[in-house]
Amino acid sequence: MLYPFNRLRSKRVVLLVAACWFIWIWKYPKAAATRPDTSTFAIDFPLVWKHIHMFNGTGGAWYIPDEWKTDIDERYQLPRTILEAANFASAAASGSLARRTDHALIPLIVHQTWSTTRIDSWTPKVLRCVERWLAYAVGGGYEDGGPPMAYFFWDDEGMLAFMRKYEPDFVEPFLAFFSPVERTDIFRVLLCKWFGGIYGDIDTEPLRHPAKWIHLHDLETWIDKETGATFGRDTDRYEDLWEPPGTDERPVKLLVGLEADVDPASDAYWRMGYTYPVQLTQWALAAAPQHPALAHFLARVRAEVDVAQQATADGDGGADAVVKTYSADPLTRTGPSAITAAVSTWLLEQFGLRWNAVTGLKDGGKAKLISDVLVLPITGFNPGRGKYGNMGSKPYSDADARLLHHAQGSWHKFDAKVELGKLCRTVFGLCRDWSKVPS
């Protein structure tokens, strides 16, 4: 309902929006993406060149610190496939607190994924981002130092091999019911579930060594002032028998960060394109293996498939049901909205958390620990937003800034209706239900 606008006025608004948009497109055309000279790769991006482009492996590329390799029995060969390597790294990390992040049981294993390890198709920005991840993994990286980390770059072949081994009953619907971007959304969660570690999109740039992402002050007990409920550590909630002594000082097993943080009483969140006023990002997350909140997310994804399969079996749309499912909005089905719904629901069920209480707008942007789940403020994974739509985001140089997302939007394609809807929501507060993804 467009009250108080009548139908004629609504059409005029849409026409005005269209005119504004196409004027903007004409006046500020996007420059064509430039590719670096491939002859300079080895010089400009030596780590990416050596450890990814020139790597000879199956399923992607990987790096395991030499000191971790001493755990391999001499009777066995070094890993030959990315699955073997990931299994080894996860086991090696679980046996040493020195191979976990500070104040957490999250292994120092970085996961990234893209369709191919042939870096000549990547943009310069992506090359620089991945180079920085590798700098932290291989050499401790930059002035803040830090321990070496294992690094895994999964290509499409590696993703499929992973699914066949770890989620064999889900392979068929994974390929049939989900778009490529949704598969990546699901895959990152599965990697963290099975192996644990730190996931970052290839257009993310770590601003600090991941081992130091969690600060001691992030673990402070806090109170939801609206309900009076107190939250913090709860080391007795789970019995993890595989954990070595001393882990009670490392309470965090799941690390997530806010993408959006808006007053729930306003309409600003949906005008900015978010589903929830307090919403998690999915371009970065980190976890210890087998965290139940990740299983909750995957259960919700499987439920989506069950609904579509049942509709097909009942003859409700037949093949059209599959097509409709495949073209569904990835933002809400497997993306930030989905991970927010899954984590917030799980925290409510387990600990009675009122989700909007994790906002950082009223306390200067403090992290919130709920048992073993740490929710970073918006500055954590989304710093430097500038003045418009700031939501409390602080500069890149702030101590709370862990990672920067460059929003390359490699999976996006131009869609006039989507862009018009964005302008219509932002400027006029209309078009709330218009799709946010290309048709």
Secondary structure, 3 states (H helix, E strand, C coil): CCCCCCHHHHHHHHHHHHHHHHHHHHHCCCCCCCCCCHHHHHHHCHHHHHHHHCCCCECEEEECCHHHHCCCCCCCCCCCEHHHHHHHHHHHHHCCHHHECCCECCECEEEEECCCCCHHHCCHHHHHHHHHHHHHHHHCCCCCCCCCCEEEEECHHHHHHHHHHHCHHHHHHHHHCCCHHHHHHHHHHHHHHHCCEEEECCCEEECCCHHHCCCHHHHCCEECCCCCCEECCCCCCCCCCCCCCCHHHCCECEEEEEEEECCCCCCHHHHCCCCCCEEECCCEEEECCCCHHHHHHHHHHHHHHHHHHHHHHCCCCCHHHHHHHHCCCHHHHCCHHHHHHHHHHHHHHHHCCCHHHHCCCCCCCCCEEECCEEEECHHHHCCCCCCCCCCCCCCCCCCCCCEEECCCCCCCCCCHHHHHHHHHHHHHCCCCCCCCCCC
